[in-house]
Amino acid sequence: MSRFWSPLVHQLTPYVPGEQPKIENLIKLNTNESPYGPSPRVLEAIRQATNASLRLYPDPQGLELKQALARYCQLDSENIFVGNGSDEVLALAFQAFFRQQKAPLIFPDITYSFYPVYCQLYEVDYQLQPLDDQLSIRLEDYPSENGGIIFPNPNAPTGKALDLQDLTALLERNRDSVVLVDEAYVDFGAESAARLVKDYPNLLVTQTFSKSWALAGLRVGFALGSPELIEGLNRVKDSFNSYPLDRLALAGAQAALEDRDYYQNLCQTLIQSREELTVELEKLDFEVLPSKANFVFARVPETTSAQQLAQQLRDRALLVRYFNKPRIDKYLRITLGTPEQNQQLITTLKQVL
């Protein structure tokens, strides 16, 4: 504690990111990064952008990237917002849309743990909506009186995805507040809500280049929404940081969008790995939730402690994610690795168990 902090800082419980230790020969399956590198086109675009132009500020609007995203998402540039990773985009959205006084923001009780952190930071009143007994989001349970709704699809850390039909039904009965769908993992088998943006002016969809585009180190995120919502994000952004994306990030992200085949193949490879890993874990008596993400959420065998198992794996240079929280403290979240890494995980689990 510091006497120089503001009262708000004393009250904050910051988000805790996945561990990033410096361990030799580490197999890192805890932060949902891609086990494969980005497209060679991305690396070449970044090399070409590494020149004397770095003395100049980047385009504050990221217009060329917005145009590329508009083509990719079959929308208009006015429907696109870009930011420094989807976490920054989410933070700006909390400030722009959820600092309401009329009713609390609603999100699942088991979900991305940054949401309550943002609520603390921006003093947003919120209400948790419990997942059902199968750890699924039930949108029909979300009340129509609210100050906004936010949830990931697929959800994190469960990996379970919602049907677009259920989301459409929610939007039909909830037209007076912003519904934010966080699609960080959508490319691994879920259905994107991007095509609903033009029909529902209160729908905001966020995505990231960190997962399926294998660019977590570049920090590029974006939002899709009505011009009204995008203007709200821009007003907050330009009151905070007018240049969120640097020249290298803009060049790399745009090049990624131009190599769709590479990334579609990468996603298909990981989807296949997900199915194979699920089968192997179930052979070891894990209960694996149906995932549409680049990770699986697995309940450990009945006689096993998930926390102890995570530590035993870590002692063998294998990182997975454990959440010491009610209802999910018997689960491990396991990021998909390469086939070799996944096999090493299974081999090690057999030894430990």
Phi and psi in degrees as a GROMACS rama.xvg file:
@    title "Ramachandran Plot"
@    xaxis  label "Phi"
@    yaxis  label "Psi"
@TYPE xy
-132.325  139.661  SER-2
-71.867  -10.3488  ARG-3
-89.6661  -10.5486  PHE-4
-73.5138  151.582  TRP-5
-74.1843  160.43  SER-6
-55.2265  -36.3746  PRO-7
-61.7869  -42.8099  LEU-8
-61.4805  -36.7681  VAL-9
-61.5311  -28.2052  HIS-10
-89.7939  -12.9383  GLN-11
-71.9722  142.225  LEU-12
-117.002  94.8692  THR-13
-63.7848  155.896  PRO-14
-63.5356  139.578  TYR-15
-108.192  108.385  VAL-16
-72.9735  165.758  PRO-17
-60.9567  146.733  GLY-18
-61.363  139.371  GLU-19
-126.122  64.0275  GLN-20
-77.6605  160.772  PRO-21
-99.9269  84.8895  LYS-22
-119.386  130.591  ILE-23
-65.7964  136.59  GLU-24
58.4608  34.1555  ASN-25
-71.0556  136.364  LEU-26
-103.058  111.688  ILE-27
-104.031  100.323  LYS-28
-121.063  41.3603  LEU-29
-123.672  -8.052  ASN-30
-127.77  15.1039  THR-31
58.642  29.5263  ASN-32
-78.0584  159.428  GLU-33
-74.3494  138.052  SER-34
-79.2137  -5.7335  PRO-35
-113.539  153.367  TYR-36
-77.6262  167.556  GLY-37
-72.0473  171.321  PRO-38
-58.1401  141.315  SER-39
-55.4526  -29.2116  PRO-40
-63.4153  -35.39  ARG-41
-64.4864  -47.1421  VAL-42
-62.533  -38.7906  LEU-43
-68.2734  -40.3424  GLU-44
-62.9259  -39.6054  ALA-45
-66.9504  -40.3586  ILE-46
-60.26  -43.1454  ARG-47
-68.6767  -28.9069  GLN-48
-81.9365  -9.86927  ALA-49
-86.073  83.5936  THR-50
-148.817  -165.435  ASN-51
-64.2779  -15.9422  ALA-52
-67.3462  -12.871  SER-53
-64.913  -12.3645  LEU-54
-73.8504  -13.9648  ARG-55
-101.23  149.582  LEU-56
-63.3749  150.605  TYR-57
-75.877  170.172  PRO-58
-62.6917  117.486  ASP-59
-64.5472  -23.3431  PRO-60
-96.2032  -13.016  GLN-61
56.5568  44.7184  GLY-62
-61.3235  -44.3679  LEU-63
-64.0804  -37.8474  GLU-64
-67.2949  -40.4355  LEU-65
-60.618  -41.7741  LYS-66
-64.0459  -40.783  GLN-67
-64.9572  -40.7288  ALA-68
-66.8503  -37.5647  LEU-69
-61.4518  -42.4509  ALA-70
-64.4609  -42.9081  ARG-71
-65.478  -41.1741  TYR-72
-92.8206  -1.13575  CYS-73
57.9257  47.6439  GLN-74
-129.264  -172.838  LEU-75
-102.992  158.738  ASP-76
-58.2251  -31.1378  SER-77
-70.4749  -9.64122  GLU-78
-94.3241  5.40861  ASN-79
-118.828  137.325  ILE-80
-129.377  138.479  PHE-81
-121.613  146.624  VAL-82
-150.891  179.256  GLY-83
-82.4295  76.9612  ASN-84
81.3406  153.637  GLY-85
-67.5358  -22.1475  SER-86
-63.2368  -40.2072  ASP-87
-67.0583  -40.4522  GLU-88
-60.0327  -42.9921  VAL-89
-62.8792  -43.6024  LEU-90
-59.5259  -42.1647  ALA-91
-66.6503  -35.6251  LEU-92
-66.6447  -38.6399  ALA-93
-60.5447  -40.6305  PHE-94
-71.27  -38.8325  GLN-95
-75.7016  -33.4968  ALA-96
-124.904  -20.6898  PHE-97
-109.583  -0.223837  PHE-98
-84.8974  58.8541  ARG-99
-96.7494  157.05  GLN-100
-105.399  -12.7139  GLN-101
-74.5858  -34.081  LYS-102
-164.871  162.059  ALA-103
-76.2481  152.638  PRO-104
-69.6108  142.342  LEU-105
-118.907  133.384  ILE-106
-151.573  165.956  PHE-107
-65.0876  154.928  PRO-108
-74.2527  -25.3733  ASP-109
-118.8  106.951  ILE-110
-165.583  -165.736  THR-111
-62.1471  121.221  TYR-112
-75.9921  0.859875  SER-113
-76.3624  -23.4555  PHE-114
-59.664  -50.9449  TYR-115
-66.2536  -26.7815  PRO-116
-64.9593  -45.7301  VAL-117
-62.351  -38.1056  TYR-118
-61.8724  -40.5706  CYS-119
-63.6066  -48.6418  GLN-120
-63.2462  -41.3984  LEU-121
-102.519  9.87199  TYR-122
54.3341  53.9949  GLU-123
-102.76  123.314  VAL-124
-70.1752  136.8  ASP-125
-140.76  161.875  TYR-126
-134.043  133.586  GLN-127
-89.7423  134.944  LEU-128
-109.235  113.586  GLN-129
-62.0433  141.557  PRO-130
-66.4885  159.116  LEU-131
-79.0735  -173.982  ASP-132
-65.8665  -19.5857  ASP-133
-95.9457  12.925  GLN-134
60.0405  39.5483  LEU-135
-109.395  149.148  SER-136
-76.8482  129.667  ILE-137
-111.561  95.4756  ARG-138
-64.3016  -24.5179  LEU-139
-67.0496  -16.1482  GLU-140
-85.8415  -7.2067  ASP-141
-80.9609  124.233  TYR-142
-69.7441  152.075  PRO-143
-76.8395  -22.1965  SER-144
-91.7406  109.911  GLU-145
-160.774  165.603  ASN-146
-99.0683  16.4217  GLY-147
135.029  159.277  GLY-148
-134.027  135.783  ILE-149
-139.843  139.633  ILE-150
-162.51  152.594  PHE-151
-84.7015  148.738  PRO-152
-140.777  106.926  ASN-153
-63.69  156.139  PRO-154
-73.9641  152.832  ASN-155
-121.287  132.002  ALA-156
-98.1115  10.7587  PRO-157
-76.9886  -32.5111  THR-158
83.4203  -0.67172  GLY-159
-79.9432  140.267  LYS-160
-112.344  153.82  ALA-161
-97.7225  151.374  LEU-162
-77.6844  147.352  ASP-163
-63.5782  -27.6898  LEU-164
-61.564  -41.9569  GLN-165
-66.2691  -39.4263  ASP-166
-66.0804  -41.0264  LEU-167
-61.3446  -41.0663  THR-168
-62.6636  -39.25  ALA-169
-62.2518  -45.3646  LEU-170
-64.7487  -33.8594  LEU-171
-63.6984  -36.3379  GLU-172
-99.2824  0.572026  ARG-173
-134.224  84.5759  ASN-174
-109.083  -2.17714  ARG-175
-106.217  2.80387  ASP-176
-143.537  164.055  SER-177
-75.6391  132.77  VAL-178
-108.735  116.259  VAL-179
-107.851  120.676  LEU-180
-106.912  115.389  VAL-181
-91.4146  103.655  ASP-182
-104.912  47.6133  GLU-183
-59.7229  -30.7064  ALA-184
-115.528  16.0552  TYR-185
-63.4595  -27.5848  VAL-186
-75.0849  -2.79422  ASP-187
-100.176  25.1036  PHE-188
128.715  -6.0782  GLY-189
-89.8085  172.343  ALA-190
-104.805  124.12  GLU-191
-75.6012  146.53  SER-192
-88.4241  6.92093  ALA-193
-55.4156  -36.7828  ALA-194
-73.2827  -8.88701  ARG-195
-90.57  -8.3637  LEU-196
-57.7105  -41.333  VAL-197
-75.923  -15.8671  LYS-198
-92.4396  -22.5055  ASP-199
-129.206  101.388  TYR-200
-66.8094  -11.645  PRO-201
-98.1824  6.0994  ASN-202
-94.3693  126.278  LEU-203
-121.181  128.411  LEU-204
-114.989  127.734  VAL-205
-112.966  143.402  THR-206
-139.475  173.556  GLN-207
-142.693  154.061  THR-208
-90.4969  2.82218  PHE-209
-76.7848  -28.4236  SER-210
-100.479  -81.6212  LYS-211
-67.6149  -22.7158  SER-212
-93.6682  0.585167  TRP-213
57.0382  40.3319  ALA-214
-130.276  40.8483  LEU-215
-59.7692  -31.9987  ALA-216
-77.6425  -9.51979  GLY-217
-93.0455  -22.9302  LEU-218
60.7307  73.306  ARG-219
-132.412  125.184  VAL-220
-132.756  167.812  GLY-221
-153.934  162.862  PHE-222
-128.685  148.723  ALA-223
-120.811  129.294  LEU-224
-170.714  -179.391  GLY-225
-66.5547  156.063  SER-226
-53.9088  -33.3141  PRO-227
-62.7212  -45.6062  GLU-228
-69.7318  -40.5469  LEU-229
-63.5979  -38.8641  ILE-230
-64.1089  -38.2048  GLU-231
-61.5818  -42.6975  GLY-232
-63.1098  -42.516  LEU-233
-64.369  -37.5933  ASN-234
-63.2533  -40.6801  ARG-235
-71.0096  -44.9422  VAL-236
-57.4593  -46.776  LYS-237
-75.5582  -6.11455  ASP-238
-95.79  -0.950068  SER-239
-126.988  -53.0021  PHE-240
-156.132  104.267  ASN-241
-74.4172  -15.5067  SER-242
-124.328  68.2403  TYR-243
-73.1135  -28.9188  PRO-244
-112.336  126.863  LEU-245
-80.2229  173.284  ASP-246
-62.1969  -37.4469  ARG-247
-70.0457  -40.5599  LEU-248
-64.0146  -43.7917  ALA-249
-61.4368  -44.5931  LEU-250
-65.07  -44.1027  ALA-251
-66.2695  -43.7263  GLY-252
-65.9468  -40.6583  ALA-253
-64.8352  -40.3533  GLN-254
-64.9465  -35.6322  ALA-255
-60.9811  -42.8094  ALA-256
-64.2414  -22.8566  LEU-257
-87.0125  -0.081038  GLU-258
-125.357  61.3246  ASP-259
-62.6014  -39.1619  ARG-260
-59.4457  -42.042  ASP-261
-59.1089  -46.3354  TYR-262
-77.1888  -32.0454  TYR-263
-64.6257  -40.766  GLN-264
-64.8209  -39.7146  ASN-265
-61.4987  -45.4311  LEU-266
-63.1978  -42.0658  CYS-267
-63.714  -37.302  GLN-268
-61.7139  -43.759  THR-269
-70.737  -34.8109  LEU-270
-62.592  -42.8174  ILE-271
-63.0633  -41.499  GLN-272
-63.0667  -36.8746  SER-273
-62.505  -43.0389  ARG-274
-66.5285  -41.1661  GLU-275
-67.1056  -41.9446  GLU-276
-65.6363  -38.3625  LEU-277
-59.1469  -45.2741  THR-278
-59.976  -45.2353  VAL-279
-66.726  -39.0919  GLU-280
-66.7646  -39.1468  LEU-281
-65.5667  -30.8112  GLU-282
-63.5101  -25.5654  LYS-283
-95.1811  15.2042  LEU-284
72.3836  21.6368  ASP-285
-79.3897  146.898  PHE-286
-102.521  111.114  GLU-287
-103.947  123.732  VAL-288
-69.7162  146.844  LEU-289
-64.7476  116.998  PRO-290
-109.329  142.83  SER-291
-119.25  26.2323  LYS-292
-119.03  -175.168  ALA-293
-93.9381  30.5727  ASN-294
-150.832  165.387  PHE-295
-121.029  151.587  VAL-296
-116.359  111.43  PHE-297
-123.176  128.765  ALA-298
-80.3677  128.371  ARG-299
-72.0965  160.755  VAL-300
-53.7799  152  PRO-301
-55.7714  -37.6321  GLU-302
-89.1042  9.72035  THR-303
-110.714  144.294  THR-304
-91.653  122.696  SER-305
-62.9946  -39.9778  ALA-306
-64.1596  -45.2453  GLN-307
-66.9452  -37.7487  GLN-308
-64.984  -41.35  LEU-309
-60.0385  -40.3008  ALA-310
-68.6949  -39.2548  GLN-311
-62.7154  -38.5945  GLN-312
-66.9007  -41.9349  LEU-313
-61.2263  -38.5223  ARG-314
-62.1338  -18.4518  ASP-315
-108.42  24.2945  ARG-316
62.8892  36.8449  ALA-317
-129.543  111.405  LEU-318
-98.46  128.589  LEU-319
-128.341  174.086  VAL-320
-108.26  128.155  ARG-321
-115.377  137.112  TYR-322
-116.101  115.279  PHE-323
-85.5067  70.8361  ASN-324
-135.297  150.175  LYS-325
-55.3923  145.5  PRO-326
77.2468  -22.7286  ARG-327
-125.204  13.9864  ILE-328
-80.2772  2.79186  ASP-329
-104.08  9.20934  LYS-330
-113.374  155.151  TYR-331
-122.573  138.399  LEU-332
-98.5618  124.177  ARG-333
-120.517  114.42  ILE-334
-69.4914  142.265  THR-335
-71.1439  128.687  LEU-336
-104.126  -164.48  GLY-337
-69.6898  163.409  THR-338
-53.7757  -37.2452  PRO-339
-66.9079  -41.0284  GLU-340
-67.7788  -41.2852  GLN-341
-62.2801  -40.3654  ASN-342
-66.5032  -37.4836  GLN-343
-63.6064  -38.1907  GLN-344
-59.2784  -49.2566  LEU-345
-62.6378  -44.3411  ILE-346
-59.2395  -43.7881  THR-347
-68.0337  -39.947  THR-348
-60.7321  -41.1922  LEU-349
-60.9225  -40.0271  LYS-350
-67.5479  -43.8558  GLN-351
-71.6883  -42.8795  VAL-352
